[in-house]
Structures are given as structure tokens and as C-alpha cells.
Amino acid sequence: MNLQISTPAAPPRLALTVGPVLYHWSRQTMMDFYAGVAASAADTVVLGETVCARRRELKLDDWLALARDLAAEGKEVVLATQTLIESEADLRLLRGLAEQRDFMVEAGDASALQCLAGGAPFVLGPHINIYNRPALAEHAALGAVRWVAPVDLSLEAVGWVNPPADPVRDAAGQPLATELFAFGRLPLAFSARCFTARQHRLSKDECEFRCLRDADGLLLASSEGQPFLVLNGTQTQSAATQCLIGEGAALRAAGVSRLRLSPCSRGFLDVISHYDSVLNRGTSVAEALRAIEEKVPAGGLIDGFAHRRPGLEWSVA
């Protein structure tokens, strides 16, 4: 009798997306950063200024040229729109992104949906408030083919909104892909005010681009001296860094097929490598966590929202 021993199938690969740079970095720093990303294990790169329209180190033509360079290196490129539209100039840039057809666009807010609906397929960004299946289906009918879940949704809730066994279908009848924010300081809120300028007693229109001095935002502490929030121009972030590198099984069970890694100023290329090694090649989670903890900005690691707990909690011993 010949016995055949079946080998368990490898889990499906989790694609890695480099999210947009949320901080104000110099042009040269950005170019150097994306040169490294081009040679990394990342599958997708999201480009564009999503936080503040006054940050003009790169203009639309620069972003498009960079997108072509990354595409030539085999990366899928997505162009992100600004999250908070405040002026006619912002709308012109939004329309320019929507009208180009070389790259898919990620909608940062509802105004982007007005420009993108009924046209080329697009991505739903994490700040479009989708918290239930009917809402996701409604946006899929407009032309969305992928959604990035809001950062405060638990893994369980993500699986309810877009169940892997019965996924929401896009306009072409294909399953809508789910992407989750898996690394980085969590973007929590946006405001028409610039908190960084206010901290330096400057007006928003004459901010002197002080955020260039803070490569990972301006850290705030509580009255007890604990890291609490980060000011990043018009954006408020968590002080701690979301890290879901040890959640491979739970991510796949929730139907997540893509992970968003949000750039930081130090060691980010190593973070991409660690996520790929652990989640797609089965290397040690503990070793990767130790290496990541040494590189993340001050504030520590968190995963609370993913487990239906306060966002600042960290469940890994």
C-alpha cells in the first residue's frame, strides 16, 4: 500500500501596501525614501500629499513621474487625494488626479467620490466612514474595487463588513479587496486648523513649514508625562504605533488580503522586510517584534482597536 502524505497548503499571501507619507519631509528625503521602497518587498505604493495642501515639496507632475518610476520597478501605484479639501486649488488638484488614467486613485473623502464615481476603478481610503456592509456595497456600486478599513474597526468587525465567505462585489462582480492599517501611528482626526503652527505661535498661512523639523510629527505627553498624541500639521495621530505583525491568522480569517504600512523616518524598509518575512514566509514573530520596537518612534506599540479594546492597549507580552 502506498501512503500519500498531503502537505498543508500555504496560507494566502498578504500583499503589502506602503501608505502615503503622512509627514512633511524634504524633496530629497522623499526621493531617497521611494528609491528604497522600489527595491523592497512592497506590492503597492500609495503616493500623494494627504494631510496639508501647503506641503508642496512635490507637485502633481512630480508625483506622476515618481509613480511611473515605481511602476517600472513592478510596483502597483495608487495616487491618494487630500483628506480635507479646503480651497478651489485643492479641488483642481483633486480633479487632476481623477482625470488621469494611468494610475488608480484612492479617495480621501466624499468630495473625491464626486469626481471618481462612474469612472475608472478606485480605492476607498481609511477616512471614508464605512462601518457596515450596506455602506460598503453602496460605494462598490460607484466603482470602488478595494477598501481600506477605518483604523478603529476591530478585526471581527472588518470580517462582518466584508465577510470572506460572502464578500461585497464590485461593479464588475469581483470580490472587493479588504486592506487594513497594520503598521504606523494611527491617523485619528483632521482639522482646518494647523496644530503645529499653533504650537509655534504662528498662523496657518504663515507657518514657516515648521513641521519639516518633526520627521515623525510633534509628540505630546499627558499630564502624567506619558506619550499621548502626535501633532502633524492639521492631523492628529496616536503617539503609539499600530503593529499587527503577529495577527496573520486573524487577519486572513477576517478576509484581509492587504496590509497598509505607514512610513516612519527610521528603519521603515526593515519593517517592510519583517512583515513580509513573518506573514508570508513564516519567520519568528518574536524576533521581528524586538527589531521593530527598536526602530519605531517614541510611544511604544499598540493593537487595541484590532481586538475591540481601547486603542492604546498592547496585547503582546
C-alpha positions, 0 to 999 in steps of 0.5 A: 500500500502506498501512503500519500502524505498531503502537505498543508497548503500555504496560507494566502499571501498578504500583499503589502501596501506602503501608505502615503507619507503622512509627514512633511519631509524634504524633496530629497528625503522623499526621493531617497525614501521611494528609491528604497521602497522600489527595491523592497518587498512592497506590492503597492505604493500609495503616493500623494500629499494627504494631510496639508495642501501647503506641503508642496515639496512635490507637485502633481507632475512630480508625483506622476513621474515618481509613480511611473518610476515605481511602476517600472520597478513592478510596483502597483501605484495608487495616487491618494487625494487630500483628506480635507479639501479646503480651497478651489486649488485643492479641488483642481488638484483633486480633479487632476488626479481623477482625470488621469488614467494611468494610475488608480486613485484612492479617495480621501473623502466624499468630495473625491467620490464626486469626481471618481464615481462612474469612472475608472476603478478606485480605492476607498481610503481609511477616512471614508466612514464605512462601518457596515456592509450596506455602506460598503456595497453602496460605494462598490456600486460607484466603482470602488474595487478595494477598501481600506478599513477605518483604523478603529474597526476591530478585526471581527468587525472588518470580517462582518463588513466584508465577510470572506465567505460572502464578500461585497462585489464590485461593479464588475462582480469581483470580490472587493479587496479588504486592506487594513492599517497594520503598521504606523501611528494611527491617523485619528482626526483632521482639522482646518486648523494647523496644530503645529503652527499653533504650537509655534505661535504662528498662523496657518498661512504663515507657518514657516513649514515648521513641521519639516523639523518633526520627521515623525510629527510633534509628540505630546505627553499627558499630564502624567508625562506619558506619550499621548498624541502626535501633532502633524500639521492639521492631523492628529495621530496616536503617539503609539504605533499600530503593529499587527505583525503577529495577527496573520491568522486573524487577519486572513480569517477576517478576509484581509488580503492587504496590509497598509504600512505607514512610513516612519523616518527610521528603519521603515524598509526593515519593517517592510522586510519583517512583515513580509518575512513573518506573514508570508514566509513564516519567520519568528514573530518574536524576533521581528517584534524586538527589531521593530520596537527598536526602530519605531518612534517614541510611544511604544506599540499598540493593537487595541482597536484590532481586538475591540479594546481601547486603542492604546492597549498592547496585547503582546507580552 
